[in-house]
Amino acid sequence: MSKMNLLKTLGLSLVLMSASAQAMTLDWSGGYRIEWTEIDRPTLGEPKDRKAYGLNYLYLSPKIIAADGVNIISRFDVLNFDNGSGIAHPYQHSQLGQIWGSNANVGAANAGNQGSVNVRTSQLYLTMNQEYGALLVGRAPFEFGLGMTYNAGKGAFDHWYDTRDMLAYKIVVGDWFFMPVLSRFNASGFGQGGTISAMGAQLQYENEEAKSLIGIFQEQVKGANSALDYTTGQINAYGGAGATSTGALDIQRTNFVLGRGFDSFGFKFEAGFQSGNVGVETSTGDSVAVNGYGMAAELYLVRPESKWDYSMKLGMAAGDSDNTDFGAYAFDRNYNVAMLMFNHRLGQADFFNTNVHKDSTLSVGESADDESVSNAMYIAPTVNYAWSDRLSIRNTLVYAQLLNEVQNSVDSAKDLGLEWDIEVIYKPTERIQWVNQVGLLFPGGAWKNGADNFGNDFTFGLASKAAISF
């Protein structure tokens, strides 16, 4: 081959490679965090069941830009949760991360390393953006409003996430959009039976310039009895001792969000409602209905010329419950009001009626931050002081009460007590933060549960955690 032909061939190859590179690119994002948590007396009595654990976690989210407006997005969880036993665990599909010191080796006491765990894929979906809308199909994250009910776990220290296999089309007209959503949460195989699916729609107005937000999301979830995989503890939490799962799931959910911002003040408010049947029957054959509601509000008072700013969270979630009518409404586990209360399991009973959402076989000392706001009302004002551009100090006071006694005993108190959380937040750059927390809980009389006389001793928690996003 002559020198001229060689140069032409190389030139053509470079042009083709350049065109291919422009047609398809790969964009990476992700996050890393490490954290340590200690809680002195989660039982609020004896034995303490003190817990202290560390977590280590990385996620990677590659986005393949296949063409203009056509993206394929996935997410890989590295050092995902593994309790070292090799046995399926309620947290194994969370984004808690690996417990510091957990070892997957057989004979770990004599092993020279910590063993290894699999990389898990938690998301894979396609988006196609068009002039007046966008198509989404695949296993994708889902969030609405404040994240009170639907929360994708996008926060740097969120341990949980909501995803769903869905087909959705977002129709955009100005500041409005309408998005019908078809979802499937479970399928037992290629056949038509044994599925849990949902049909819903979201209508929302959002104007960033005017800081205005209004939206509604409504869906109906249906499932065949063969697809329901409630644990025995969850079935009993719904219908009492001796209950069975013999019916079909049919639940209607509606969430509404409203927000408005001004120069120095802003608020957001979300309300959620649910009704229907959970597919559980009591020992006497009565069907267990589900209903309930929850409300959450966030207020912001910003003073740009000052180092001080103020905010407040307040809300409530229904907690009525009997063997045929389960009315306890639970917030998403990522929606945190306090470091301890409504975040970690506390006390010696299911005070918030949330055993239907978590594994009741785990004790308070063997559980992570899997508690939810339910059967309670709360108010949580926060004061933040910007010590410098990189360092701030945040103080939060949380007061809460139960809405209904756990055992419906007439001598039970409803006072959950007062919690004081202190946070020191250091942010050397916008993408790196280090947070140190102290939580002081002064429990009220509700934790005694009337004649049961459970413990309600003072307890405290410590946490130190760092996160890097990229």
HUVENRA-V520942 format. One record per run of one state. SS is the DSSP state (H for helix, E for strand, - for the rest). FROM is the first residue (numbers start at 1). LEN is the number of residues. If there is no record, write none. Layout:
# HUVENRA-V520942
ss=SS from=FROM len=LEN
ss=SS from=FROM len=LEN
This chain:
# HUVENRA-V520942
ss=- from=1 len=2
ss=H from=3 len=21
ss=- from=24 len=1
ss=E from=25 len=15
ss=- from=40 len=11
ss=E from=51 len=17
ss=- from=68 len=2
ss=E from=70 len=9
ss=- from=79 len=19
ss=E from=98 len=2
ss=- from=100 len=8
ss=H from=108 len=3
ss=- from=111 len=9
ss=E from=120 len=11
ss=- from=131 len=2
ss=E from=133 len=9
ss=- from=142 len=21
ss=E from=163 len=11
ss=- from=174 len=2
ss=E from=176 len=12
ss=- from=188 len=7
ss=E from=195 len=13
ss=- from=208 len=4
ss=E from=212 len=12
ss=- from=224 len=1
ss=H from=225 len=3
ss=- from=228 len=4
ss=H from=232 len=8
ss=- from=240 len=4
ss=E from=244 len=1
ss=- from=245 len=4
ss=E from=249 len=13
ss=- from=262 len=3
ss=E from=265 len=17
ss=- from=282 len=5
ss=E from=287 len=15
ss=- from=302 len=6
ss=E from=308 len=10
ss=- from=318 len=1
ss=E from=319 len=4
ss=- from=323 len=2
ss=E from=325 len=4
ss=- from=329 len=35
ss=H from=364 len=3
ss=- from=367 len=9
ss=E from=376 len=11
ss=- from=387 len=4
ss=E from=391 len=12
ss=- from=403 len=12
ss=E from=415 len=15
ss=- from=430 len=2
ss=E from=432 len=12
ss=- from=444 len=1
ss=H from=445 len=4
ss=- from=449 len=1
ss=H from=450 len=3
ss=- from=453 len=6
ss=E from=459 len=11
ss=- from=470 len=1
